[in-house]
Amino acid sequence: MPFLYLMIAVISVINKIAHLDLEFKMNKFIAPIISLLLFCSAGMSMAEVSDIKKHWVSVGASTAANSELSAPAPLKAKSPTYIGIENCKVCHMPHFESWQTTRMSKAFELLKPGIRTKAKHDEGLDPDRDYTKMPECVHCHTTGYGKPGGFVSIEETPEMINVQCEMCHGPGSIYAEMMMKKRGTYTREEFITLGGMTMPSADNNVCTQQCHNQGSPFIATGFEFNFEDRKASGTHRHDIKYIDMPFDW
């Protein structure tokens, strides 16, 4: 795994120095190299590698026709939509892997019959009931429910179950595009104002705004949500630095 990170860093440095746009113009020669690195260093299956390779090739094709940065005005005019964690992990694999170890990555399972029966019973819920189709439940156990690109149903959008990146950081279609074209240009403020990105904090606590509040049957009166503790133990890694970014995450 460290070897993979080293190779990605090398490619980013080359991109910076030579302006080759290797990060988002993965042509037919570069894509197989990245695929081989992922397979050998990250322990990914060939199917997963193939999906990521196809993604980068399609990104390269779409950006080849217009290599210039999108102007701020057109970006601002767009409405962001949800794109799902499969798109996020292409650039944020360490975050994805650490997220997989959290309860957020398994949030949808809690809505199924026979799961956490004692906890449900203690709160007056029927532990044998299927809550996977109840709007008041899926709102906080899926990503983007009822919004463009977000969760619709387990049959139509199974890829949007669980509490994914965009539940905390907002729908990613625009800021993902900005990151692909960034070249170290966009600032944190522009990702927020133009891209619609949300950066949760103790002062901007989207956790309690959306879900960890009295609307949940598991939240008792007087409950206090400690943002910093939850961030440290319940989300994903926060020690990753991106050499291409003009700021730290």
C-alpha positions as CSV (number, residue, x, y, z in Angstrom):
1,M,0.0,0.0,0.0
2,P,2.8,2.6,0.8
3,F,4.2,1.9,-2.6
4,L,0.9,2.8,-4.2
5,Y,0.8,6.1,-2.4
6,L,4.4,6.8,-3.4
7,M,3.6,6.2,-7.1
8,I,0.5,8.4,-7.0
9,A,2.6,11.1,-5.4
10,V,5.3,10.8,-8.1
11,I,2.6,11.1,-10.8
12,S,1.2,14.2,-9.1
13,V,4.6,15.8,-8.9
14,I,5.2,15.1,-12.6
15,N,1.9,16.6,-13.4
16,K,2.8,19.7,-11.4
17,I,6.1,20.2,-13.1
18,A,5.4,19.2,-16.7
19,H,1.7,20.2,-16.8
20,L,0.9,16.9,-18.4
21,D,-2.5,16.6,-16.6
22,L,-1.8,12.9,-15.9
23,E,-4.3,12.8,-13.0
24,F,-7.3,13.3,-15.2
25,K,-6.1,12.5,-18.8
26,M,-5.3,8.9,-18.2
27,N,-4.8,7.7,-21.8
28,K,-4.5,4.1,-22.9
29,F,-0.9,3.9,-21.8
30,I,-1.3,5.5,-18.3
31,A,-4.6,3.7,-17.3
32,P,-3.1,0.2,-17.4
33,I,-0.1,1.3,-15.3
34,I,-2.4,2.7,-12.6
35,S,-4.5,-0.5,-12.8
36,L,-1.4,-2.7,-12.3
37,L,-0.4,-0.6,-9.2
38,L,-3.9,-0.9,-7.7
39,F,-3.9,-4.6,-8.3
40,C,-0.4,-5.3,-6.9
41,S,-0.3,-2.7,-4.0
42,A,-3.9,-2.2,-2.9
43,G,-5.0,-5.8,-3.0
44,M,-8.0,-5.0,-5.1
45,S,-9.9,-7.5,-7.2
46,M,-9.5,-7.4,-11.0
47,A,-13.2,-6.4,-11.2
48,E,-12.6,-3.4,-8.9
49,V,-9.5,-2.4,-10.9
50,S,-11.4,-2.7,-14.1
51,D,-14.1,-0.3,-12.9
52,I,-11.5,2.3,-11.8
53,K,-9.6,2.0,-15.0
54,K,-12.8,2.6,-17.0
55,H,-13.6,5.6,-14.8
56,W,-10.2,7.2,-15.5
57,V,-10.3,6.5,-19.2
58,S,-13.8,8.0,-19.4
59,V,-12.6,11.1,-17.5
60,G,-9.7,11.5,-19.8
61,A,-12.0,11.3,-22.8
62,S,-14.4,13.8,-21.4
63,T,-11.7,16.3,-20.5
64,A,-9.6,16.0,-23.6
65,A,-12.0,18.1,-25.6
66,N,-11.7,20.9,-23.1
67,S,-8.5,21.1,-21.2
68,E,-9.1,24.5,-19.7
69,L,-10.5,25.0,-16.2
70,S,-14.2,25.6,-16.0
71,A,-15.0,29.2,-15.4
72,P,-16.4,30.0,-11.9
73,A,-19.6,31.4,-13.3
74,P,-20.8,28.3,-15.1
75,L,-19.9,26.2,-12.1
76,K,-21.8,28.4,-9.8
77,A,-24.9,28.1,-12.1
78,K,-25.1,24.4,-11.8
79,S,-27.0,22.4,-9.2
80,P,-24.9,19.7,-7.5
81,T,-26.1,16.1,-7.5
82,Y,-25.1,13.0,-5.6
83,I,-22.5,10.7,-7.3
84,G,-21.9,8.0,-4.7
85,I,-18.9,6.7,-2.8
86,E,-17.7,4.6,-5.8
87,N,-16.7,7.8,-7.5
88,C,-15.3,9.3,-4.3
89,K,-13.0,6.4,-3.6
90,V,-11.2,6.8,-7.0
91,C,-9.2,9.7,-5.5
92,H,-9.8,8.9,-1.8
93,M,-9.0,5.2,-1.3
94,P,-7.4,5.6,2.2
95,H,-10.5,7.5,3.4
96,F,-12.8,4.8,1.8
97,E,-10.9,2.0,3.4
98,S,-11.0,3.5,6.9
99,W,-14.7,4.5,6.4
100,Q,-15.5,0.8,5.7
101,T,-14.5,0.0,9.3
102,T,-17.0,2.4,10.8
103,R,-20.7,1.9,11.7
104,M,-21.6,4.5,9.0
105,S,-20.7,2.0,6.3
106,K,-23.2,-0.5,7.7
107,A,-26.0,1.9,8.7
108,F,-28.6,0.5,6.3
109,E,-28.2,-3.0,7.9
110,L,-29.7,-1.6,11.2
111,L,-33.0,-1.1,9.4
112,K,-33.4,-4.7,8.7
113,P,-35.5,-7.1,10.8
114,G,-33.7,-9.0,13.5
115,I,-30.8,-6.5,13.7
116,R,-30.0,-4.9,17.1
117,T,-33.1,-6.4,18.5
118,K,-32.5,-5.4,22.1
119,A,-31.7,-1.7,21.3
120,K,-34.9,-1.5,19.1
121,H,-37.0,-3.2,21.8
122,D,-35.7,-0.8,24.5
123,E,-36.8,2.2,22.4
124,G,-40.2,0.8,21.8
125,L,-39.5,-0.3,18.2
126,D,-40.6,-3.6,16.7
127,P,-37.3,-5.5,16.2
128,D,-38.9,-7.8,13.7
129,R,-40.2,-5.0,11.4
130,D,-38.6,-4.0,8.2
131,Y,-37.7,-0.3,8.3
132,T,-35.8,-0.2,5.0
133,K,-38.7,1.5,3.2
134,M,-39.7,4.0,5.8
135,P,-38.7,7.6,4.7
136,E,-38.1,8.8,8.3
137,C,-35.6,6.0,8.7
138,V,-33.8,5.8,5.3
139,H,-33.3,9.6,5.4
140,C,-30.5,9.0,7.9
141,H,-29.3,5.5,6.9
142,T,-28.8,6.2,3.2
143,T,-27.1,8.9,1.2
144,G,-29.0,11.7,-0.6
145,Y,-32.5,10.3,0.0
146,G,-35.1,12.2,-2.0
147,K,-32.5,14.4,-3.7
148,P,-31.1,14.4,-7.3
149,G,-28.7,11.4,-7.7
150,G,-29.5,10.2,-4.1
151,F,-31.1,7.1,-2.7
152,V,-34.5,6.1,-4.1
153,S,-34.9,2.5,-3.0
154,I,-32.8,-0.6,-2.4
155,E,-34.0,-2.0,-5.8
156,E,-33.2,1.2,-7.8
157,T,-30.2,2.6,-6.1
158,P,-28.4,0.0,-4.0
159,E,-25.1,1.9,-4.4
160,M,-26.5,4.8,-2.3
161,I,-27.2,2.9,0.9
162,N,-25.3,3.7,4.2
163,V,-23.9,7.0,5.4
164,Q,-21.4,7.8,2.7
165,C,-19.1,10.8,2.1
166,E,-21.7,13.0,0.7
167,M,-24.0,12.8,3.7
168,C,-21.4,15.0,5.5
169,H,-19.7,16.8,2.6
170,G,-22.7,17.5,0.4
171,P,-23.6,16.3,-3.2
172,G,-20.3,15.9,-5.0
173,S,-20.9,16.3,-8.8
174,I,-19.5,19.8,-9.0
175,Y,-16.6,19.7,-6.5
176,A,-15.5,16.3,-8.0
177,E,-15.3,18.0,-11.3
178,M,-13.4,20.9,-9.8
179,M,-10.9,18.5,-8.2
180,M,-10.3,16.7,-11.6
181,K,-9.5,20.1,-13.1
182,K,-8.0,21.8,-10.1
183,R,-4.3,22.0,-11.0
184,G,-3.8,23.6,-7.5
185,T,-6.0,26.5,-8.5
186,Y,-9.2,26.3,-6.4
187,T,-9.1,27.3,-2.8
188,R,-11.0,25.7,0.1
189,E,-13.5,28.6,-0.1
190,E,-14.1,28.1,-3.8
191,F,-14.8,24.4,-3.2
192,I,-17.4,25.4,-0.7
193,T,-19.0,28.4,-2.5
194,L,-18.7,27.2,-6.1
195,G,-18.7,23.5,-5.6
196,G,-21.3,23.2,-2.9
197,M,-18.9,21.2,-0.6
198,T,-19.6,21.1,3.1
199,M,-16.8,21.0,5.6
200,P,-18.4,19.8,8.9
201,S,-17.1,21.4,12.1
202,A,-18.3,21.9,15.7
203,D,-19.8,25.2,14.5
204,N,-21.2,23.7,11.3
205,N,-22.4,20.4,12.7
206,V,-24.2,18.7,9.9
207,C,-24.4,15.5,12.0
208,T,-26.8,17.0,14.5
209,Q,-28.5,19.1,11.8
210,Q,-29.4,16.1,9.8
211,C,-29.7,13.0,12.0
212,H,-28.2,13.0,15.5
213,N,-31.1,14.9,17.0
214,Q,-34.4,14.4,18.7
215,G,-35.9,13.1,15.4
216,S,-34.1,9.8,16.1
217,P,-35.8,7.3,18.5
218,F,-32.4,6.6,19.9
219,I,-31.6,10.1,20.9
220,A,-32.7,10.9,24.5
221,T,-33.5,14.3,25.9
222,G,-30.3,16.0,27.1
223,F,-28.2,14.1,24.6
224,E,-24.9,15.9,23.7
225,F,-23.1,15.2,20.5
226,N,-19.4,15.7,20.8
227,F,-18.3,16.5,17.3
228,E,-14.5,16.2,17.8
229,D,-14.8,12.8,19.5
230,R,-17.1,11.5,16.8
231,K,-14.9,12.9,14.0
232,A,-11.8,11.1,15.5
233,S,-13.4,7.7,16.1
234,G,-16.4,7.3,13.9
235,T,-15.7,8.8,10.4
236,H,-12.6,8.1,8.4
237,R,-8.8,8.9,8.5
238,H,-8.0,12.6,8.8
239,D,-4.2,12.4,8.5
240,I,-3.9,12.3,4.7
241,K,-2.2,15.2,3.0
242,Y,-2.7,15.9,-0.7
243,I,0.4,17.5,-2.3
244,D,-1.7,18.9,-5.2
245,M,-4.0,20.8,-2.9
246,P,-3.4,24.5,-2.1
247,F,-4.7,23.8,1.4
248,D,-5.0,21.0,4.0
249,W,-8.1,19.0,4.5
